[in-house]
C-alpha cells in the first residue's frame, strides 16, 4: 500500500495536521490512531478552558476535539482506529516513498504503508512511578494523574477517598479539583521544585479556590501499605532535591496520584533515525516543522510539551500545510539553515533552526524557561543586533512563551550565522 501522507496519531495534533493538509490539496492521506476513537487525550478532559484562542469560546476537551473530528469527517479524510504503528523505517533517500510504516490492527493484521511524507503526532505520556525512585511496596492506590482522570471522567470510578498528589503539573492540579468535586479529600499537592509546573490559572482555580495546600520543595520519600496505600511520608528537599533529615511528615491517605511530568512519545521517531533534542525529548525541526529527515514532520506534544491545546492545533496546522507544500514540490527555495540557540535561562526553542529563504513574513518561535524570573527582558538577537526585546514581569517554566520572528529583521543582517533567544540578565526568584 502506498500513501502520499501518513499521519501517526489521531489526537488534536494529528487531526489539525490532516485537515490543513487536505485543505492544501493532499488527497491521498490517512490517519493512524491506536485508540477506539479520534480526539486523543481530549476525550477524558471534561473540564472547560479549551478553544479560547482557536474558536474564541470556552469549550470542554471533548467539545474541542469534536470540532476537529467533524471537519475530518466532512472532508472525507480516511482514518484507521484500533491501529498501532509498530515501526517506522527509512527506505532510502532516492526512494519515491522514503518511509515505510508498519502497523497492525485486528482486521488487517500486520501490514505496511509506503509513505511519501510522514507527520509525527503521537503526543506524550506521563512519567511513571518507576522513574521517580520512590521507596516502598507496590500497593493498590498509586496512579498517574491521567489514569485517575480516565477512571473518573470516562469510567465513572473514584480511585480513592483520601488523596495526596505528587507533582504540580497541570493534570495533577486539575485532578485535585476533580477529586474534590467528586467527594474525595485532597490532603496536599507536593512539588519537588521551588515552583509549580502548571499554569498559574490552574493553581488558582484548582488549588486556591478549594483550600488545597501546595507545598514546594517537598517530595514523597515513602509509601506505606502492602495491599493498599495506607499513607505516605513527605519531606522537604534541599537545593539538590535531596530530602532533608528531620523534616519527614506522615500523611494518612489511601491514594497517591503522580503528576511528575510528560514525556513525548518518540520511540518510533528514534527508531526512524530523526535527530532528537535532549531539552525537549522531541525531534529537532526547522521553520516548516520538518525534522532533519526530509519529508518527515513533527507537531504537538510529540515535538515538545505544550500548555494549551490551541497552540497544538495551530502548530499542527502549519505542519500539515508545509507537508502539503513538500509533496507538491512548492516549498520555497532556501538560502541556508540558521541555527537558533537558547541562552540565558531559555531551555529550548521550537523550531531549532530557520531558513530565512523559506520563512513566511513571521515565524512563531515557542520556548520555555528553566526557572522563575521576574522583571526581565526576553531578547532575540543575531549578528550582534537585537532584533526583539520585551519586558516581562514574570516568566515561569510552566507557561510556554512565544515570539514572532520577522523575516524582514533577518534580511537586514548580512550572512546571519546564528539567532539567539535569551532572558537578559536572568536572576532566579
VENUR-V960624 format. One record per residue. RES is the residue in one small letter. PSI is psi in degrees with one decimal (none if undefined). Layout:
RES_PSI / RES_PSI
This chain:
x_138.4 / x_142.7 / x_145.4 / x_-42.1 / x_128.0 / x_131.3 / x_118.8 / x_106.4 / x_127.5 / x_30.0 / x_-163.2 / x_-36.2 / x_-49.1 / x_-39.7 / x_-48.1 / x_-38.0 / x_-42.5 / x_-42.7 / x_-45.9 / x_-39.7 / x_-43.1 / x_-43.4 / x_-22.9 / x_2.0 / x_4.0 / x_116.2 / x_-34.8 / x_84.6 / x_165.0 / x_144.8 / x_131.5 / x_120.0 / x_129.3 / x_-19.0 / x_177.8 / x_-11.1 / x_160.9 / x_159.0 / x_-20.0 / x_-143.0 / x_-19.5 / x_-25.6 / x_-23.4 / x_2.1 / x_79.5 / x_-3.3 / x_161.6 / x_-177.4 / x_-0.2 / x_149.7 / x_2.5 / x_-34.6 / x_-42.4 / x_-45.5 / x_-0.6 / x_29.7 / x_160.4 / x_123.7 / x_160.8 / x_168.7 / x_-50.5 / x_-36.2 / x_-42.3 / x_-47.7 / x_-40.2 / x_-33.7 / x_-41.9 / x_-37.3 / x_-42.5 / x_-38.1 / x_-42.2 / x_-46.0 / x_-39.0 / x_-33.0 / x_-3.6 / x_30.6 / x_122.3 / x_146.5 / x_151.5 / x_122.5 / x_169.7 / x_30.6 / x_118.3 / x_124.9 / x_120.6 / x_-14.7 / x_145.2 / x_132.3 / x_149.9 / x_143.5 / x_5.9 / x_141.3 / x_-21.4 / x_2.5 / x_145.3 / x_-28.7 / x_86.8 / x_-15.3 / x_129.2 / x_117.8 / x_122.6 / x_123.5 / x_168.5 / x_147.2 / x_175.7 / x_-33.1 / x_-41.6 / x_-7.5 / x_-145.6 / x_130.5 / x_168.3 / x_151.9 / x_126.3 / x_120.3 / x_133.6 / x_-31.0 / x_156.7 / x_137.9 / x_121.6 / x_119.7 / x_48.5 / x_-6.6 / x_-151.8 / x_171.1 / x_166.1 / x_150.7 / x_124.6 / x_172.1 / x_-36.9 / x_-23.4 / x_-4.0 / x_-11.3 / x_44.8 / x_123.3 / x_168.2 / x_174.7 / x_-173.3 / x_67.2 / x_164.8 / x_150.6 / x_0.0 / x_117.2 / x_151.9 / x_153.6 / x_-35.9 / x_-36.7 / x_-44.4 / x_-38.6 / x_-41.7 / x_-44.0 / x_-47.6 / x_-49.1 / x_-28.2 / x_-27.4 / x_-4.0 / x_30.9 / x_139.1 / x_114.2 / x_-28.5 / x_176.4 / x_-31.6 / x_117.3 / x_137.7 / x_137.9 / x_126.3 / x_118.8 / x_138.2 / x_36.2 / x_166.1 / x_-38.9 / x_-40.7 / x_-42.1 / x_-45.2 / x_-37.2 / x_-25.1 / x_-44.8 / x_-43.2 / x_-44.6 / x_-37.4 / x_-44.4 / x_-27.4 / x_2.3 / x_-1.7 / x_161.1 / x_113.1 / x_111.6 / x_-44.5 / x_162.7 / x_120.4 / x_135.1 / x_123.2 / x_-38.3 / x_165.6 / x_7.7 / x_160.0 / x_147.4 / x_3.4 / x_175.1 / x_146.2 / x_-40.3 / x_-32.6 / x_-33.5 / x_-44.0 / x_-50.7 / x_-28.2 / x_-25.8 / x_-59.9 / x_-42.9 / x_-18.1 / x_8.6 / x_29.5 / x_121.8 / x_141.2 / x_118.1 / x_111.7 / x_161.3 / x_43.7 / x_141.8 / x_169.0 / x_124.6 / x_-9.6 / x_150.6 / x_124.6 / x_147.3 / x_142.5 / x_-51.7 / x_-41.4 / x_147.2 / x_129.1 / x_-16.5 / x_169.7 / x_157.5 / x_123.8 / x_153.3 / x_152.0 / x_156.0 / x_156.8 / x_-170.6 / x_-19.2 / x_4.7 / x_14.1 / x_135.3 / x_139.4 / x_117.8 / x_140.3 / x_-7.8 / x_5.5 / x_144.7 / x_130.0 / x_129.3 / x_107.6 / x_133.9 / x_166.2 / x_0.3 / x_136.6 / x_120.2 / x_136.2 / x_121.7 / x_67.9 / x_34.3 / x_159.2 / x_144.5 / x_118.4 / x_138.0 / x_82.7 / x_22.1 / x_-41.7 / x_-39.7 / x_-44.7 / x_-38.8 / x_-33.5 / x_-26.6 / x_13.6 / x_151.6 / x_135.5 / x_140.4 / x_115.3 / x_-20.8 / x_-29.1 / x_-16.6 / x_22.5 / x_175.1 / x_152.2 / x_135.8 / x_159.5 / x_-164.9 / x_-20.4 / x_6.4 / x_28.2 / x_134.2 / x_-175.8 / x_3.2 / x_118.8 / x_132.5 / x_-0.6 / x_119.3 / x_159.5 / x_146.2 / x_160.5 / x_-155.8 / x_-12.0 / x_-20.4 / x_-50.5 / x_151.0 / x_125.0 / x_162.4 / x_-30.4 / x_134.3 / x_-24.1 / x_-38.3 / x_-32.9 / x_-48.3 / x_-41.2 / x_-46.0 / x_-42.8 / x_-36.2 / x_-38.0 / x_-41.3 / x_-42.1 / x_-40.8 / x_-41.8 / x_-32.9 / x_-38.6 / x_-42.9 / x_-38.9 / x_-46.3 / x_-32.8 / x_0.4 / x_26.1 / x_15.1 / x_138.4 / x_153.6 / x_129.1 / x_166.0 / x_-5.1 / x_143.9 / x_133.4 / x_117.0 / x_150.0 / x_123.2 / x_130.4 / x_132.0 / x_167.3 / x_48.4 / x_-12.6 / x_126.4 / x_-42.3 / x_165.1 / x_152.6 / x_118.6 / x_171.7 / x_-2.0 / x_158.2 / x_153.1 / x_107.8 / x_-29.3 / x_-17.8 / x_0.8 / x_151.8 / x_-173.6 / x_-35.4 / x_139.5 / x_120.8 / x_123.3 / x_120.7 / x_143.6 / x_163.4 / x_151.0 / x_166.7 / x_2.0 / x_179.0 / x_125.0 / x_141.4 / x_141.1 / x_60.5 / x_174.2 / x_136.0 / x_124.9 / x_141.2 / x_125.8 / x_160.1 / x_135.5 / x_32.4 / x_1.3 / x_133.4 / x_113.7 / x_-28.9 / x_137.7 / x_129.1 / x_133.0 / x_135.4 / x_129.0 / x_-38.4 / x_139.9 / x_133.0 / x_150.9 / x_-25.7 / x_-12.8 / x_124.8 / x_138.8 / x_161.9 / x_152.4 / x_139.5 / x_104.5 / x_122.8 / x_135.4 / x_-33.8 / x_-31.6 / x_-44.6 / x_-30.8 / x_-20.3 / x_-8.2 / x_116.6 / x_135.8 / x_64.5 / x_123.5 / x_-28.9 / x_144.3 / x_134.6 / x_129.6 / x_123.5 / x_157.0 / x_119.6 / x_122.9 / x_56.5 / x_140.8 / x_110.7 / x_135.6 / x_none
